[in-house]
Amino acid sequence: MTLLKVHNLTTQFFTDDGVVKAVDGVSFSLESGDTLGIVGESGSGKSVTALSIMRLVQTPPGRIVDGSVLFNDSTDLLKLRRKEMRSIRGKRIAMIFQEPMTSLNPVYTIGNQIAEAIQLHEGGSSSQVRDHTIEMIHTVGIPEPERRYGEYPHQLSGGMRQRAMIAMALSCKPDILLADEPTTALDVTIQAQILDLIAGLQKKFGMAMILVTHDFGVIAEVTERVIVMYAGQFVEEGATRDIFANPQHPYTQGLLRSIPPLKKMPEGEKLATIKGVVPHLARLPEGCNFQDRCPKVQQKCREQEVPYDERVGGGKKRCFYPG
């Protein structure tokens, strides 16, 4: 069953430097129980894609200018009134943000913030809401949940704050979870714990998930399907196993080559990098957005818009000279 179908999603920011094409004609679908990863470097448009689906893009300067986001094959989220969207956001589709310290309100207790979502969408007496909140705090692995209920964000470690964000997002058992860099700023051991927790709760609640990250290690561990994003566009997508085994787009190949190897590198050998930087999204070049950094670039790449075609082994890629 298709839970989410995104078609030609286009989000722009109107700034003094010009129109920033943060998300440029993005299309994909999410099936029930699926785990989809969106990967790319900073500035590629990953987070704005997730915020656009949730209708959380700050306006002004941002605006969703085109496209549709169909939920359950019937409801276009982009056409809902604000009140109607609020009834879906948090209950049917929830989001974990990348930095809990800026997402949690410092003047309210952890318990109050989780309880607010439960009260809004589920209702119930104050004692029922409190019990549900404490149960969620326990479910995400925070010790002494009754004591933590009354503590403030600054009293919790980074890992516990992220667990509190997960409890808030999952308190109403949503159909879809959007996780935006959920392990950013956490040390490696805590990252692994958070990923295991999310995967376990996804299975327990039967959710579909979109995981936004810049880390291919996280993609390999958690996702079944992956989309690679660059300069506001999807450049490649396919089954995670296929993308790792046989990447088609030069950008995907560069990202995978830049992953540090498990074994010690030979003396004098340096880690591969992708030269240059992501182009300014208000001044994108004609043709392929990756042209100035691509080792395979030809004149055709600089002159023609690149179609998003089938890739070897299934999926899609945006490249004239793949493989």
Summary of the structure (lengths in Angstrom):
residues: 323
radius of gyration: 20.6
end to end distance: 32.0
largest distance: 67.8
contacts: 1024
relative contact order: 0.14
helix: 36%
strand: 24%
